[in-house]
Amino acid sequence: MTNYKITLFLLLSLGFFSCDSKIKSNTKIVETENTKTMISDPVPEVEEKNQYADTISINYLENKKLLEILKLVPESTMGSWEWSKKEREKTVEFIEKNNFIVDTTEMYNTIKYIQPNTIGIQVVDGFWTLSIYQFDENDFFVVTNDMVGDGNDIQTFNFINNKLTPTKMINWFGEFYTNLLLNNSTDCIQLLEENLLTFEYDFSDENMVEISSWLLNKNEADHCLKGNSINYKLNKSKRTFEVTKIHWKENTTE
């Protein structure tokens, strides 16, 4: 009888120990799984955004002179934005090797067009242009225009034998408004002066320059002005620009 009790006690003990081991084993598995979960890297919820990138083809040889001058114009011509001389040199060097650039800034420093005599760049809150006019093989007239909300910042240079020298805008087009005047009365002069900021400068043609107002119109100003637009043509032999046409230009933005 005693042996039977001992045997029964041992069997119950072994059963209890086996169950306890399973419970502990399950607990350990759970703990192990929890530990794995805790140390695993969380997967962040990232909002997918399309990164802007635009490949712009630029033939270096066709635009070589313009790109050479781009490296040399002073940073003062870019008063409303920044493009350092070093950055420009890197850009031109890349174009020389690859005949293209990859733009990754959609609204800042984006080349909108380039041709042998002019380049137009979209900047933060405006537009910037560099244009060149050739008088002779190593003699160019250079003009930059930094266009922002409060008007045009135009700077002019001579580029002779690879040397860039500042000149005065007034020597070239500074008195265009006197050519527009039909009536030299005080009221007419005042009308023109009040609208000087409405004049836009188009230097995109290699032989022509157009200066026109987007606000002045014939109905309101023909008693004072010959027109709201004046065209100049490049005269290479005289190294200057001559007036070829004054007319009323329709405002196509209205």
Beta strands, then each sheet from edge to edge (+ up, - down):
strand 1: 54-57
strand 2: 100-103
strand 3: 110-115
strand 4: 118-123
strand 5: 126-136
strand 6: 139-148
strand 7: 151-160
strand 8: 163-167
strand 9: 199-202
strand 10: 208-213
strand 11: 229-235
strand 12: 240-247
sheet 1: 1+ 2-
sheet 2: 3+ 4- 5+ 6- 7+ 8-
sheet 3: 9+ 10- 11+ 12-
end
